[in-house]
């Protein structure tokens, strides 16, 4: 029978790619933690209603892209398509906002959307992000954006641009909604099928449409619909970003793809990502989401970034972690040698070295060849005689020289060799 293939739209993370992946996640954790953001984890699935109410019934995510199912108890559940609603639910259900405001949290994990797989976009994909919950201030919006910007700086990624817009308060969006309806209703017959369906539900969604880009270019901008208060709020965000040395481009068409955004919205674009998939990630303020989920009104802001796209950018620009520490292969020879070799490997690890044990029943030459092929810097050989004497023989796999050594001195000698020091002269120590 044929071997089972991985599901379409998914990927395997294999050891060769894992260091870069871990480096990206670890760098984000360090940058976010440096700004006071603590880790949270939420379930991989939530009540379907949470996304229908929170993400928005008129969005592509809810209409087309959710993996939903009914469990054995008859409950409607959905694999999480995004992180924000679940993180907000977790924070507010635990009443963390009553202990301190804002609550600063970060997350990283897999999300699931049923969309046509393409480069940088999969059915299962990873996002990392953060949320600042419980405070409404332009200072916090600017802080969230700065964390995302500093993260890319720490990675060393170049070519990132910040796209910025505001959606104002609810009253502003209602005025803007009316202006969009006045613009689009006479053009209804020229709209694509999706836009005709969304026109009366949420006309802001039409600004995301790539098929009707020419009509989008002619649509009114939100600026004239903003109140003086909303205009001042957004001006303060821009002033703070200027003060932080973070360049940005005003993009009045940027509305994001979800219904819960208000005031500041932003995306990080990269010059190497083309067309509709040019965003590495984005976010903004979502002051109304808590009420939609059934909680007391609670302002919040945050972002989410795509891990796969970020990893791809790092790989494209030759960025990544420092090389892994050199390691030692510990090779047992015979039953007694294998037992002693296992103890030698433990002692080397306790001394802080990276040691891989090979206790397989193979000839020594094959073990040495395998260790060299896998990138070991040195090999420690322990046979029955060495085990009886409390010694081991180690070999520098790059130069081919070898030396016998008492086990209690082994870690000290190997530590120097792994750091590039010459092999000590002499025979058995």
N, C-alpha and C positions, 0 to 999 in steps of 0.2 A: 504494500500500500504506500502511497506517496507521503512524504513527511508533512506534518502540519505547518502551515505558514503563519506568520504573524498577521493579525487583522489589518486590513487596509486602513491607512491613515494613522498608523502607530509606528513607533520606532523602538529599537532596542538600544540601550546605553551600554556599550561594551568597554572593557578595561582601557583600550587605547584612547578613548575619548573622555573617560571619567575624570582625569585630573583637571582638564579645562572646565568641565561642567562644575565640578566641586569648587574650583577657584572662583568662578563667576558667582555661585551661590554664597560662598564664604565671604567674598569681597562685599557683596550687598549687605550681608548680615553685619559685617564690621562697620560699614559706613552708616547704616541705619542705627545700629546700637550706639554709635558715637554721637548721634543726635537724640538719644533717649528712647528709641523704639524697641520694645520687648517682643519676643516671639509668641505667637499664638498659632494653634492648629485647630482646624474645624473639620467636620465630617466630609467625606467625599460625596455624600449624597444628602440632600435636604428635601423638605416638603416642596413639591412642585409649585404650590401656591406662593411660596416666598419669591420665586423668580417671576411668576406671572404678575404678581403685584409690584415687586420691587424693580426688576429689570425693565418691565414694561410690556404689555400685551401687544403693542404695535411694533415691537422691535424684531429685527431678523433673528436675534438670539432665541426669543420665545416662540416666534412663529415658525421657524424653520430648523433651528440648530440644536435643540435640547434632546438629550438622551433621557427619556422619561419612561417609567415603568410603574406597575402596581405590585406591591408586595403581597405576601400571603395573607396579611391582615386587611387587604383592601385599601391600603394607604397609597396615595399618588406621590411618588418620589422621583427625583431628578438628579442625575450626576451633575455636580456643580459645573456650570459653564463659566463662572467667574468667581472671584473671591470676596468682593466687597459686601454683598448682602449677608453672607454667612458670618463674616468677621463682625459686622455691625450687630447682627443678632446675638452672637456669642458675648460680646462686650456688654450690651444692654441687658441681656438676660441675667448676667452675673452682677449687674449693678456696679460695674467698675467705674462708671462715670460719676457715681456718688462718692467715690473715694478720692478721686483726683480728676481735674480737668485741665488740659485735654488728656485723654487716654491715648498714648502713643503705642501702636502695635505694628508688627511686621509679620509677613507670612511668605511661604514659598511652597508650591506643590502643584500637582497635576490638575488640569481642568479638562472639560469634555464638551466639544461642540460638533454637531453633524454638519460640516461644510465640505465643499469639494476640496480634497487634499491638494496642496500645491507647495512650492518651496516656502518653507518657513511657516506653514499653516497645516495643522494636522487635526484629526479627530480627538486624539489625546495630546495635550500640550502642557507645558509648564509655564506658570507665571510666578513672579516674585513681586511683592508690593508692600505697601504700608498704608495705614489709616490713622488719622488724628481726629479723635472723636470727642465732642463735648464743648467745642469753642468755635465761635464765629468771628474770625478776624482775618484781615488781609495778611497779617504777619504769619499766620499759620499756613495760609495758601502758599506764600513765598517760601516758607521753610520746606514744605513738602516738595515743591519744585526743585529747591536747592539740593535736597537729598538725592533726587534722581539725577541731577546734573553732576554732583560730586561723585556719585557712583561710577558714571561713565568716565569722569576724569581719573578716578583711581584705577580703573581698568586700563586706561591709556587709549581708549577708543576716540578717534578723531572723525570729523565730518558730521557730527550730530548738530541738529538745529532744533530750537524750541519754538513751537507754534502755539500762540496764545490767543484766547478769546474770552468773552464773558457772555453769560446768558441772563444775567440780572436776577431780579426777584420774580416771583410768580406773576405779579401785575405787569411787569415789563414783558414777560414772555406772552402773556395774553394779548398785549398790544401788538407784539411782533407777530403772533399767530394771525391776528386779523390782517396785518399788512401782507403776510405771505398768502393768505387765502385770496385777498384781492388780486394778488399777482398771478396765482396759479389757476384759479377757477376758470378764467377765460382760455387757459392753455390746456385744459383737462384732456382734450383729445390727443394732444401731442406728448402726454406723459406715458412712461412705461407702465406696465400692468401693476407693478408693486406700488408705484407712486400714486396711481389713481386710487388704489385701495387705501393708502395712508393719508390722502389729502385731508379728509375730514377728521380722521382720528388724531393725527399729530403731524401737521405740515412741516415742522422742523426736521422731521426725518427725510424730507425731500432734499435737503441740503447735503445729505450724505450720498445721494445718488450719482453714480459715475456715468450711467447711460444717458442721463438728462443733463450732462454737464453744461451744455450751452444755455439751458433754461436757468440753471443754478447761477451762472455768471450774471444773469440779468435780474435776479431776485433782489429785493431790498435787503439792506444790512440792518443789524439789530441796533446800531448806535442811536438812531432817532427815537427808538422805543424805550430807551433806558431812562430811569429816573435820575435826578441829580445825585441821590444817595448811592445808587448803583454805579454811576459813572465815577464818583469819588472813590468807592471801594476798589474798583478796578485800577484806577490811576495809582492808588497806594500800592497795590500788588506790583505794578510795573516799576514804580519808584524803588521798591525794596529789591527787586531783581537787578535793577541798574546798580544799586548800592553794593550788591553781592558780586558784581562783575559777570552777570549771566546774560548774554545777549538773547534777544527774542524777536520773533516776527509776529506782528499783529495779523491774525487770520480770521476775518469776520465770518467765514463760512464754516468754521470749526465748531460743530455741535456735539461731537462724539456720537456713538451709536446706541446709547442707553438713555432711558427716560428720567433718571433721577438726578441729573446734573443741574446745578444752579450756580450763578456767579461764575467764578473762574473755571475755565476748561483749558486743557493743554495737551499737546502731543509732542513726543520726541521723534523727529524724522531723521533718517540717514540717507545721504546722497547715493549710496549704492543700492538702496531698496527702491524699486521702481513702481510706478502706478499706484494701484489701490493698496498695495502692501508695503508702503514706504514708512509706516510707523513702527518704531521699536516698542512703543507703549505710550501710555498717557493716563490722564486722570482729571481730577478737579474737585470742586465742592459739590456736596449732595445733601443740603440741609433738610430736604423734605423726605428722605428715604425712611428715617426712623418711624415717622407717623404712618407711612404706607405699610410698614411691617407690623403695626399695632403697638408701637412703643411711644412714650411721650416725645414731644418734639426735641430733637437733639441734633445740633449742627455737626457737620463732619466734612473732612476732605481727605483725599488720598490719591494713590496711583497704582497701576499694575503695568509690569513690563514683561515682554515675552522672553523666556529664557533661551529657547531655540534660536531666535533671531539674534540675541545678544551673543550667544556662543558663536554663531556663524560670523558675526562681525569681528569678533576677537580672532577667530581662525583666519579670516581674510586679511587682517592687518598684522598677523604674526604675533599676536599677544597671547600671553598665558602665564602660568605659574612658573616659578623657578624649577629646574630639573629636580626630580625626586632624589632623595639621598641615596648614595651608593649602598649596595646591599651585599650580604655574604650568603653564599650557599653552604649549608652544613650537610655533609655527605656521610651517611653511615655505611659501614662495610661489615656485613655479617650481623647476626642477631645481637651479639654483645655490643658491637660497634653502633648499631642503630639505637640501642637503649642509651648508650653514652652520648651519642650525637644529639639525641633529643634534649638531654640535660645541658649539653654545651650550647645549643640554640637558645634555651631558656636563659642561661647566664648572659649570653650576648645581648639578648633583648632587655634584660634587667639593666644592663650597662648602657642602654640607649641606642644600640645598633639595630639595624634592620636585618633579620636573619631568617632565611627560608630553609626548612628542613626537607631533605630528600632521603626518605627511608625506604624507597622502593627496592625490590629485589632485581637490580640491574648491575651490570659490570661497571666498575669505577670509571673507565674511559667514557662510557656513555653518559654517566652522571656529570662528569666534567664537561663534556660537549654540550649537554643540555643547559648547564649553568652558564656557560659562556654565551650560548645562543640567546638565552633569556636576559642577558645583560648584567650578570653578577660581576662585581669587581674582584672578588676573591672567593676561594673555596676552601672550606675547612674539612679535612678528611679524618675520620675517626674509625679505626678498625679495632679488632679485639686486643691487639698488643697495646695500642695507644690507650684504650679504655683501662687496661690493667695498670698502666704506668701513670695515669692521670695526665696524659699529654695529648696533643693533636698536631697534625701537620697541615699547614695552610699554604695555599698557592696563590700568587698574584696572577690573575688570568690575563692581564694585559702584557706583562713582561715574561711570564712563564717561570719566574723564580719561585722557589718554595722554601719553607723553613719549618722546623719542628719547634714546638713551644709548649711550656707547661700551661695547662688549662687556666690556671689562676692569673696568668699573664696574657692570655690570648686577646681579651677585649682591648687592653691597652695597645698592643701591637697593631691589631686590625684597625682601631680607630684612626691611628696615624696614616695607615695605608689608604683607608677610604677617603681621607682628606687630601690625598695626593703626595704624602711623604714617601721617600724612598724606602725600599725594603731593608729592614735592619740586617747588618752583616752577622755572620756566624751561623752556627747550627742550632742544636737544641738548646733552649733557654733553661 
